[in-house]
Amino acid sequence: MKRFVIRDLLRWKNSPDRKPLVLKGVRQCGKTYILKEFGRENYPDVAYFNFEETPSLSALFDYDFDVRRILIELGVVRGKAIVPGETFVIFDEIQECGKALTSLKYFCENAPEYHIACAGSLLGIAIHDVSFPVGKVDFLSLYPMSFYEFLAAAESEELADYMETRDPKKPLPEPVAVRLETALRQYYIVGGMPEVVETWRNTHDIERVEALQQQILSGYELDFVKHAAASVFPKLTAIWASVPQQLSKPNNKFVFSQVKKGWRAKDLEDALQWLIGAGLIYKVCRIEKPYLPLSSYADATAFKIYLCDVGLLRRLARVPAQVVLDSNAIYTEFKGAMTENYVLNELVKSLGAEPYYWTSGNTAEVDFVVQLGTEIIPIEVKSEKNVKARSLTEYRSKYKPKYSVKTSMKPLSAGGMILNIPLYGIASLQRYIDPDNA
């Protein structure tokens, strides 16, 4: 299946300043597959080592950090020499071997001619527990498949390419827009986990899709048991189970006492950071003033949390697939949460943005505010074709931004000073915002 991260991997391979690569991402988002596929297509040879499947590999890193000795011994283990520039070396589940993580510094300094890439499901947590070689590695993040990637895999690669390359400021033909809207509703159901997407593409069997989604959710909970401290585990499961409830509230703000009565911020902060470090949830902080840089105006005590994948959110919340497709009235309240989660995921994947949200007391709230270069862009999210945007209007009146965005199921239009971007095109936000034509 087509993954856009391949472009970044090619840039890494061809960079004269290439360092060992660390590919981060949640379990089951396709890290191993994409590295193996990239190696197969771009190198004469691939050497794959998995520290979880073969714990004995860790012993090779116990003696010292002589990377040439390590490479020779890895060649012995696999029965074939590792050749610089020809062998693509993959260290999978590298978080299981702290010394292997530390060794990346020495691969960078003493053997830069070797092409080494690492993957791990809990690297955001493991990095804090070892002597990590800051500045000696390149980082890439792999996320669950974006809507365009889902479109290419499950609907039409030509349509996905068209959406990526077309002039975003020209309205879509109605038949194309209807097709995209249908595909987006399917994406809300399926999400972006590659194995789930592949199953949907091959079978369109929602029962099999949901069984796989449940396996992934159960796998995450097993990670809680395996990798979290005993004191943190019950808090992890409580926060994880509360995500749908927290998102379904009118203002979506995370409330610690709703995880469990009597619990406060200091009781849950370690578990919350664990989930963020694992990449399973995103924390979106409130800002009261949208000034540069946004991070300086964030209130870390007021925030919302979103799941890493909209399909997993649907399954965790036990929302039946049919009500999503039918826009059933009983699904109205949670629909807004699902749509916000989708938009948040797309902003992170397509822009690498760190979104915030804005409030003005209790009178207005803009769902997301992102910084693109020197521009700060407010984004109001509507789940269907609602054209009202009172909060965005208040924000505009107060701060007079150059660009304002409302995203909904409505076709592209420019209503006054507000750009209306269809939900299925929000990944192209960067191309809608063109300073030269402002």
N, C-alpha and C positions, 0 to 999 in steps of 0.2 A: 504494500500500500504506500502511496505517495506521502512522504513526510517532508515538510519544508525545511527541517533542520539539516537535511543533506547539504543544502547550500552553505550553511555555516561550517559544516564539517569539511567541505571542499576548501573553503577559505582557510581554515585551520591547517589542513594538509599542505597547502601551497605557501603558507606564510614563512618568510625568512626568519621570523622571530618566534617560531612555533615552540611551545613548551608542552610537557605532558598535559593531556586534556582530562578534565573531570566533567563527566556528563551526569547532571543531577536530575532526579525526577522520582515521582511516587512509584511504588510497586505496580507492575502490570501496565505501565504507560508505553512500553516498547523500547526501552533503552538497549537491552541485549540484542534484540532483533535488528535495530537500526545500525548498531556498531558492526555486527557481523555482516549485514548487507552492504554497508559502506566499505568494509574491508574487502569483501568478495569482489566488489565492482571496481576498486581503485588500487589494489595491491596484488602482487603475485602470490602472497602468502598471508594467512591470518593465524596468529597464535592466541588461543583463547584459554584463559585461566579463571576459574570461579572459586573464590575463597570460602563460599558457603557450602558448595557441593564437595570441595576437596580441602578440608581444614588443614591437612598436612602441608599444603603449600606455604603456610605461615612460617614453617620452620626455616625456609630458605632466607627469611628476612631477620632471623634471630641473631646471627653471628655478628654481622656488621652491615654497613651500607655500601659495600663495594659492588656497584651496580653491574660491572662487567662479570664478576663472579656470579651474581644473581642471574644475569641473562644466560650465561653458559649453563647454569644448573636448571633453569627453566627449559632450555633447549633439550637437556638430557631428559627431563620429565616428559616432554611431549615427543621425544624421539626424533627431533629435527632442529637444526641450528636456527637461531634467530639472527637474521641478516639486516643490518642497518639500511633503511630506505626501502627495503623490499618486504619485510615482515611487519605487519600491523599487529601490535601487541595489545590485547584487551585484558584488563584486570576487572573482573565482574564481582559485584558484591564486596567491593574493596573495604567497606566499612567494617567488615568482619576481621580485618587485620590492620591494626593501628600502625604497625611498623611499615607495612606496605604503603600506607598513606604518607608517612614521614619520608619514605625513600624517594618519593617523587621529586623532592628537592635535589637529590643527588643525581637522579636521571636528567634533570634539567641542567645541572651544572657540569656533570662529568660525561654525559652520553647524549647530547642533544641531537645526534644524528639518528637516534632511534625514535620511531613513531609509536607513542604509547597513549592509550586512552583508557580511562577508568569509568566504571559505572557503579552506582550504589543507590539503594532505595531509601536509606536513612542517613545519607551523607550530611545533611544539615544538622543532624544530632551528633554524629560521630566526630565531625570536624572539631567540635568543642572539647572532645575528650582526649585528643592526641596532640602531639607537637606537629601542627599542620604547616606545610611549607608555603606560607603567605608570599605572594609575588612570584612563586616558582611554578605555577600551574596556570593553564587557561581553563575557564569555566564556560560551559554551555548548559542550558536547562532544556529538558524535554518535558513537555506537558501532554496530558491526554489530547487526542486529536482535536484540532479546531474545527469549526463548522465547515470551512473551505476544504480541509483535509477529509472530513466526513463526506462532503459533497463529491469529492473526487473518487472516494472509495465506494460509496454506496449508491450514488446517483449517476454522475457523469463527470469524467475527468475534463472533458471539453467545457462543460458548464463552469467547473471550478476555475479553470484557466481563464475563461471569459470574465469571471467576476474579479479575478486578480489583476487583469490587464486592461479592462475596459475603462473608458472615461467615466469616473464615478459620478460626474456632475450631469450626465445625460440620463433621463428617465429610462427605465427598463420597459421593453414591450410587455404588455399585460400577461400573455401566456407564460413568459419567462418568470415574471414576478410571482404568479400563482404557483409555478413549479418550485420556486425557491421557498415560498412560504410553507408549502407542504413538506418539503425536505427539512425545514427548520423545526417544525413540530415533531417530525420523526427524530431529529437530533435531540430534542428535549427528552425524549423517551429513552433513546439508546445511549446518548452521551458519546464520549470520545475514547474510551478504552479500546485499544486496537483489536483485541480478541472479541470483544462484544460487537464492535463495528463489523468485523469480518463475518461473525455469525449472522448478524442482521442482513448483510449483503447477500449471503449465500442462502439463507432460509426464510427471512422475514417471519421468523417464529418468535413471538414475544415471550413465550414460556421459556425457551432456551436462552434468550437474551437476559431475562430476569434471573435465571438460575446462575448464569455467569456473573452478573452484577452482584448477586448475593455471595458468591464465592470470593469475589474481590473484597467486598466489605468484611466478610469473615476473616480473610487473610490479614486485613489491616488490624482487626481486633486481636488476632494471634500475635502480631508484631507488638501490640501493647504489652502482652504477657511476656514475650521473649526479651524485649529490649528496654522496657521502662522499669524503673525502680518500683519495688513493691508498694511503697507509699504513694506513688504517682498513679499506678494502674487504675484504681477505682475512680479517680478523678478524670482520667482520660476517657473511660467508657461513659461516664456521666455527661461530660461535655459533648462527646461525639454524638450520643443519643439525643442531646438537646438541640442540635443545630437546626433541624426542621422547625421545631417549636419557636426557637429564637427568631428565625427568618419570617415566620408567619405573623409575628406581632405587627401592629400598625406602623411603628417607626423602625422596626428591625434592630434596634439597639440591643447589644448583648447585655443581659442582666444576670449577674453571678447568682443571685438568690433563686433564679428560675432553674438553674442547674440542679440545685438541691436547697431546700429551705434552710436558711441560716448560714450558708456558705457565702464568703466574701472574696474580694479580689485576692487578698493575700493567701487564701486557702487554695486558689485555683491557678495562680499565675504560672507555677512551674509546669502544670499539665497543659495549659494553653500554649506556652512556648514550645513544649515538646511537639504538639500537633502542628504548629507553624513551622518548626524546624524540619519536620518530616515531610512538609509540603502538602499535607492533607487538608489544611484549611488556610484561608487568607484572612488577615486582619485588616480591616479598612477603618482608619481613624477619622474622627471628625475634625474639620477645620471651621473656624468662625470667620477668618479673613483669608481670602484667596490671593495671597501675595507670594512673590518669589523669595526663597524656594518654599514650596508647599510644606516640605517636611518640618520647617521651622515653626509652622503655625498649627501643627497637629496636636490634638489632645489625646494622649495615649490612654486616658482613663475613660474615654467615650468612643466606642467603636462597634462595628458590626463584624460578624464572621460569616464567611461563605465557604462552600465546599470546593474541592479541586476539580469537580466534574459534575455537570448538571444532570447527567443520567444517573450517577450514583446518588445525587441528592433526591431525585424522584424515587429511586428504589428505597433509600433510607427512610423517606417520608411515607412510603407505602401508597403513593399516588398511582391508581390504576392507569395503565397506558391509554385506555380508550377515552378517558375523560380529557386527556391532553389533546388527543386528536380531534375530539368533538367539541372542545371548548365548553364543556359541561358547566352549567351554572354553579354546581356544588364545588367546583374547583376554582371559583373566581378569586377567593382570598389568597390561596397559595400560588396562584398563577403569577402574581406580581413578584413573589420571592423567587420563583423559578426563572423568570425573565431577567431579574437583576443578577442572579447567579450566573446565568449565561453571558450577559454583557460583561460582568467582571472578569470571567474567564477569558473572553475574547480580547479585552483590553490588555490583560497580562500577557497573553500569548502573542498577539499581533504587534503590540507596541513596546512590550517590556516595561509597561508603565506601572507605577505604584499609585493606584487610585485612592482618593479620599472622598468623604462626603461633606456637604456643607449644610449648616443649619443657621437659622436666624431666630434665636429664642424658640418659641413654640409655634411660630407663625409660618415658617417655610422650611423646606428641606429639598436640596438637589441631590439626586442619587449618587452621582460620581463627579469628581473634579480631577482632571489630569493635567499634568504639565508636559507639553510637547515643545521642546526647545525653550524659547522665551515666552511661549503662549500658554496661558492657563485657560482650559476649556471646561465649562460646566456641561454636564450631560444628564438629561432627564429621561428616565426609562418608562415606557408605557407598554403594557403587555399585548394590547390589541391596537385599535385604531383611534383611541382617545386623543383628541387634538388639544385638550386643555393643558396648560403648563404654568399654573399660577406661581409655583415656587421659582421656576426658571425666570419668569417675568420679573419677580421681585429681585432676584439675584442680578438680572440685567440692569434693572433700574438703579440698583445700589452700586454696582461695580463697572458697568458699561464694558463688558469684554468684547474683544474684536470678533470672537467666534462663540456661538452658543449652539448646542446640539440637542435635539430631541430625537429619540429613536423609538420606533413603534412598528406595527405592521403596515402602516401607511406607506405608499410609494414615495420616492424622493420628491421633495419640494422645498422651496425656500419661502417660508412664511414670515414676511417682514425681515427681521434680523436673525431669525432662528432657522437653522438648517435642519430639516427633517430627514433623517437617514433611516432607511428600512432596517429592522433588526438583523435581517440576513446580510446586510452590507456593513455592519458596524466594524468589522475587522479592517475595512478600508478607510477608517477614519483619517489616518495620516494623509491619504491622497485627497480626501475632501478638503482638508485644511491646506490651502495653498497661499502662503504669504505674498507671493508675487502678484496675485490677482485680487488681493484683499481690498 
